[in-house]
């Protein structure tokens, strides 16, 4: 393996860093999946990116970047507004059991000595 992979393997030996890495990986995959679904719905509706931008009163260049850039982080409000304009709604679904085992925060008895994040 290369130095990067060796360093990553060493970092992931720490349970806290392993969980942080897993959470970020799921976050990125989730955002990418949602953006792909919005883009698919836009195409199915026969709307151009400019027409969708007009429908939600946003800058066409910003919408184009959102739908085509690889690493985006839209607000929930933006995603919900685009979904509604395309006749969709956002729905939460349970994580698969395997993912939950890696992502669900540990119980208070086994939590690291770090303060909880603000919501």
N, C-alpha and C positions, 0 to 999 in steps of 0.2 A: 504494500500500500504506500501511497504518497504521504508526505508530511501533513497535509490537510486532514486526510482520513485518519491518520494516527492521532492527531490532536483532537479531532472530533470524538473518536472512540474513547480517548482518555477523559474528555469533558463529560461524555455521556455516562461515565461510571458514577458520577455524582447524581443521586436520585432527584435532587431539586433541579439541576440543569437538564436532566433527561426529561422531566415533566415539562419544563419551560420550552424545550425544543419541540416536544410532541404537541403542545398547545399551539405554538406558533405554526407548526406544519399544518395542523388541522384548520387553523384560522385562514391561512393562505389558500388552502385547497377549497375551503368553503366559499371564500370571496370569489375565487376563480370560477367555481361552479355556478354561482349565482350570476355573475357577469355573463358567462356563456349562455345561461338560460335566458337572460334578458336579450342578448343579441339574437338568439334563436327565435324568440317571440317577436322581436322587431322585424326580422326577415319574413317570418310567417305572416305577419300583418301587412307586409308589403310597404313598410314605411322606410324612408331614407333616414339616415342619422340626423340630418338637418330637420326633417319633419318631426321626428321624435323630440328633438331639442326644442322646437317651437311649441310642441304640445305641453312641455313641462316648463316652458319659459326659462331656458338656460342657454348658455353659450354653446353653439354648435361645435366649436373646437374642443371645449371641455368634455362634451359628451363623446365626441369621437375618440379622444384620449382614453376616457373611461372604458369604452367598449373595445379598444384595440391594444392598449398598453398591457404589458405582461404583469406588472406589479402595481396594482392599484389598491386603494383603501378608502372606498366611498363611505359616506355617512349612511347610517340606517335610514335616515329621512330621504336621502337621495335615492336609495335603492327602492324604498317603498313608493316614492312618487313615480319613478320609472315603471315599476311593476303595475301600479294602478293605471297609468296611461296606456299600458299594454293589455289591460283587462285581467291582471294577475294580482294575487295577494301573497304576502309573506307568511309562511307557516313554519313553526318550529317542530322538529321531529327528534325523537330520542336517538342518541348515539348508539352505534352497535356496541354490544357488551365488551368486546375486545378493546375498542377505543376508550370506553368509559374507564376501564381498569387503569389506563395510562394517564387519563386526563382529569378525572374527578379528584378534587382536592382531598388530601388525606384528612382523617379525623383530627380533632383538636389534640388528642393525646399523642399523635405522632407527627404533628405539624412542625416544620422547622421554626426556629426562633426569629421569624420575620413578621412584621405587622401585616394584617390583612390589607389588600388593596381597596381603595375607595371605589364604589360602583360608578 
